[in-house]
Amino acid sequence: MIPSVHLFLKPKSPGAPADPPGCPEMCPFFFPPSPSSPSWEVPSFSVAAQCRVATTLVLFVFAAVSNSAVLISVFWGRGYRLGAHLRPVIASLAAADLMMSFIVMPLDAVWNITVQWYAGDIMCKLMCFLKLFAMHSAAFILVVVSLDRYRGDPPSTGLSGCWNEEQTHAGSRRGV
């Protein structure tokens, strides 16, 4: 049963009209089935949940290793080859992806394994905040990268197919 469902329900006053017939069946989120009803089943760690956990584990390992390699490359490897304005952008993107890897993926895996939340209300709110923060930070960093790429493109020179200054000069020397 979802404990937060009762926060949305208003207590009925003694003279209030009855619910329309079939309302609990039409609105299962607001009226969860009681444990005594025959259609209610205890949540379990099903085969589908096991597949989700295995997939999450594979993606976690791949994302953690690859984004860690990007961070190491930016700071201690060949990051000096990048433009000075690109290093913090790429490092921020890798850090945001690492937050996704180390916050969102383990949280989803634990949720699938335990089937219900045991850590309490405060920890649930904290983890939901961190999960949303990690997902939004990754999305917003991609927006920053897109804006940087848009701003960084040189204006059109009027010569189609000329991508850099050397090609432009080569074309003008040939009389094109």
One Martini backbone bead per residue (centre of mass of N, CA, C, O) as a GRO file, in nm:
protein
  176
    1MET     BB    1   0.099   0.034   0.019
    2ILE     BB    2   0.048   0.376  -0.015
    3PRO     BB    3   0.103   0.621   0.221
    4SER     BB    4   0.060   0.900   0.048
    5VAL     BB    5  -0.240   0.875  -0.043
    6HIS     BB    6  -0.383   0.997   0.220
    7LEU     BB    7  -0.309   1.302   0.156
    8PHE     BB    8  -0.538   1.331  -0.084
    9LEU     BB    9  -0.752   1.259   0.115
   10LYS     BB   10  -1.063   1.336   0.227
   11PRO     BB   11  -1.258   1.357   0.474
   12LYS     BB   12  -1.567   1.257   0.557
   13SER     BB   13  -1.860   1.373   0.601
   14PRO     BB   14  -2.161   1.277   0.725
   15GLY     BB   15  -2.327   1.439   0.469
   16ALA     BB   16  -2.186   1.311   0.244
   17PRO     BB   17  -2.164   1.187  -0.047
   18ALA     BB   18  -2.127   0.922  -0.219
   19ASP     BB   19  -1.960   0.738  -0.408
   20PRO     BB   20  -1.935   0.639  -0.700
   21PRO     BB   21  -1.979   0.381  -0.877
   22GLY     BB   22  -1.657   0.238  -0.927
   23CYS     BB   23  -1.427   0.429  -0.825
   24PRO     BB   24  -1.200   0.241  -0.715
   25GLU     BB   25  -1.161   0.109  -1.001
   26MET     BB   26  -1.092   0.382  -1.161
   27CYS     BB   27  -0.897   0.474  -0.891
   28PRO     BB   28  -0.625   0.308  -0.784
   29PHE     BB   29  -0.441   0.529  -0.660
   30PHE     BB   30  -0.657   0.645  -0.443
   31PHE     BB   31  -0.769   0.325  -0.429
   32PRO     BB   32  -0.630   0.094  -0.290
   33PRO     BB   33  -0.604  -0.217  -0.235
   34SER     BB   34  -0.667  -0.434  -0.007
   35PRO     BB   35  -0.527  -0.707   0.150
   36SER     BB   36  -0.821  -0.859   0.157
   37SER     BB   37  -0.833  -0.865  -0.129
   38PRO     BB   38  -0.814  -1.090  -0.396
   39SER     BB   39  -0.631  -0.897  -0.601
   40TRP     BB   40  -0.411  -0.881  -0.395
   41GLU     BB   41  -0.049  -0.854  -0.404
   42VAL     BB   42   0.251  -0.922  -0.306
   43PRO     BB   43   0.534  -0.790  -0.344
   44SER     BB   44   0.797  -0.890  -0.577
   45PHE     BB   45   1.092  -1.042  -0.709
   46SER     BB   46   1.087  -1.052  -1.019
   47VAL     BB   47   1.200  -1.115  -1.331
   48ALA     BB   48   1.178  -0.824  -1.430
   49ALA     BB   49   1.341  -0.704  -1.193
   50GLN     BB   50   1.600  -0.865  -1.250
   51CYS     BB   51   1.649  -0.742  -1.531
   52ARG     BB   52   1.667  -0.448  -1.438
   53VAL     BB   53   1.910  -0.488  -1.251
   54ALA     BB   54   2.109  -0.601  -1.461
   55THR     BB   55   2.097  -0.359  -1.653
   56THR     BB   56   2.180  -0.146  -1.445
   57LEU     BB   57   2.457  -0.269  -1.383
   58VAL     BB   58   2.578  -0.247  -1.666
   59LEU     BB   59   2.534   0.062  -1.698
   60PHE     BB   60   2.693   0.144  -1.448
   61VAL     BB   61   2.970   0.039  -1.529
   62PHE     BB   62   2.995   0.189  -1.798
   63ALA     BB   63   2.948   0.481  -1.689
   64ALA     BB   64   3.170   0.488  -1.473
   65VAL     BB   65   3.415   0.425  -1.651
   66SER     BB   66   3.380   0.633  -1.884
   67ASN     BB   67   3.352   0.897  -1.707
   68SER     BB   68   3.617   0.862  -1.557
   69ALA     BB   69   3.795   0.871  -1.811
   70VAL     BB   70   3.718   1.156  -1.893
   71LEU     BB   71   3.814   1.301  -1.639
   72ILE     BB   72   4.107   1.207  -1.654
   73SER     BB   73   4.162   1.321  -1.937
   74VAL     BB   74   4.104   1.621  -1.876
   75PHE     BB   75   4.309   1.653  -1.623
   76TRP     BB   76   4.568   1.422  -1.702
   77GLY     BB   77   4.573   1.408  -2.000
   78ARG     BB   78   4.454   1.531  -2.317
   79GLY     BB   79   4.309   1.808  -2.225
   80TYR     BB   80   4.506   2.026  -2.350
   81ARG     BB   81   4.374   2.005  -2.645
   82LEU     BB   82   4.162   2.157  -2.544
   83GLY     BB   83   3.981   2.402  -2.495
   84ALA     BB   84   3.944   2.608  -2.229
   85HIS     BB   85   3.619   2.607  -2.250
   86LEU     BB   86   3.580   2.279  -2.264
   87ARG     BB   87   3.675   2.148  -2.002
   88PRO     BB   88   3.438   2.226  -1.804
   89VAL     BB   89   3.211   2.108  -1.978
   90ILE     BB   90   3.307   1.810  -1.990
   91ALA     BB   91   3.339   1.774  -1.684
   92SER     BB   92   3.039   1.835  -1.617
   93LEU     BB   93   2.915   1.608  -1.783
   94ALA     BB   94   3.064   1.375  -1.640
   95ALA     BB   95   2.963   1.446  -1.353
   96ALA     BB   96   2.660   1.419  -1.415
   97ASP     BB   97   2.681   1.121  -1.505
   98LEU     BB   98   2.793   1.021  -1.233
   99MET     BB   99   2.545   1.094  -1.071
  100MET     BB  100   2.363   0.903  -1.221
  101SER     BB  101   2.528   0.648  -1.153
  102PHE     BB  102   2.544   0.694  -0.816
  103ILE     BB  103   2.221   0.752  -0.772
  104VAL     BB  104   2.001   0.642  -0.970
  105MET     BB  105   2.081   0.344  -1.023
  106PRO     BB  106   2.096   0.234  -0.729
  107LEU     BB  107   1.811   0.322  -0.649
  108ASP     BB  108   1.662   0.146  -0.858
  109ALA     BB  109   1.781  -0.124  -0.771
  110VAL     BB  110   1.687  -0.121  -0.476
  111TRP     BB  111   1.388  -0.089  -0.539
  112ASN     BB  112   1.368  -0.362  -0.700
  113ILE     BB  113   1.468  -0.549  -0.470
  114THR     BB  114   1.277  -0.449  -0.221
  115VAL     BB  115   0.993  -0.312  -0.346
  116GLN     BB  116   1.041  -0.124  -0.095
  117TRP     BB  117   1.051   0.125   0.155
  118TYR     BB  118   1.283   0.146   0.456
  119ALA     BB  119   1.426   0.451   0.517
  120GLY     BB  120   1.213   0.659   0.511
  121ASP     BB  121   1.099   0.979   0.458
  122ILE     BB  122   1.360   1.151   0.449
  123MET     BB  123   1.523   0.966   0.259
  124CYS     BB  124   1.322   0.975   0.028
  125LYS     BB  125   1.339   1.280  -0.024
  126LEU     BB  126   1.644   1.295  -0.068
  127MET     BB  127   1.662   1.091  -0.306
  128CYS     BB  128   1.464   1.240  -0.491
  129PHE     BB  129   1.628   1.497  -0.509
  130LEU     BB  130   1.893   1.370  -0.621
  131LYS     BB  131   1.765   1.248  -0.871
  132LEU     BB  132   1.663   1.514  -0.996
  133PHE     BB  133   1.933   1.663  -0.994
  134ALA     BB  134   2.086   1.467  -1.180
  135MET     BB  135   1.896   1.481  -1.426
  136HIS     BB  136   1.901   1.793  -1.465
  137SER     BB  137   2.206   1.837  -1.491
  138ALA     BB  138   2.245   1.673  -1.749
  139ALA     BB  139   2.048   1.837  -1.924
  140PHE     BB  140   2.175   2.125  -1.881
  141ILE     BB  141   2.455   2.060  -1.993
  142LEU     BB  142   2.354   2.004  -2.280
  143VAL     BB  143   2.259   2.293  -2.326
  144VAL     BB  144   2.535   2.425  -2.291
  145VAL     BB  145   2.672   2.276  -2.522
  146SER     BB  146   2.483   2.378  -2.743
  147LEU     BB  147   2.537   2.682  -2.699
  148ASP     BB  148   2.841   2.664  -2.748
  149ARG     BB  149   2.822   2.556  -3.037
  150TYR     BB  150   2.657   2.790  -3.150
  151ARG     BB  151   2.862   3.019  -3.069
  152GLY     BB  152   3.129   2.879  -3.207
  153ASP     BB  153   3.033   2.931  -3.479
  154PRO     BB  154   3.107   3.058  -3.761
  155PRO     BB  155   3.042   3.267  -3.981
  156SER     BB  156   2.943   3.309  -4.283
  157THR     BB  157   3.139   3.342  -4.595
  158GLY     BB  158   2.977   3.245  -4.871
  159LEU     BB  159   3.132   2.967  -4.881
  160SER     BB  160   3.075   2.668  -4.979
  161GLY     BB  161   3.262   2.419  -4.802
  162CYS     BB  162   3.410   2.609  -4.590
  163TRP     BB  163   3.566   2.532  -4.276
  164ASN     BB  164   3.832   2.699  -4.314
  165GLU     BB  165   4.077   2.927  -4.373
  166GLU     BB  166   4.252   2.758  -4.564
  167GLN     BB  167   4.031   2.694  -4.773
  168THR     BB  168   3.962   2.985  -4.840
  169HIS     BB  169   4.244   3.064  -4.949
  170ALA     BB  170   4.268   2.843  -5.161
  171GLY     BB  171   4.022   2.941  -5.325
  172SER     BB  172   4.132   3.233  -5.386
  173ARG     BB  173   4.397   3.141  -5.540
  174ARG     BB  174   4.225   2.988  -5.776
  175GLY     BB  175   3.962   3.179  -5.835
  176VAL     BB  176   3.678   3.103  -5.673
   0.00000   0.00000   0.00000
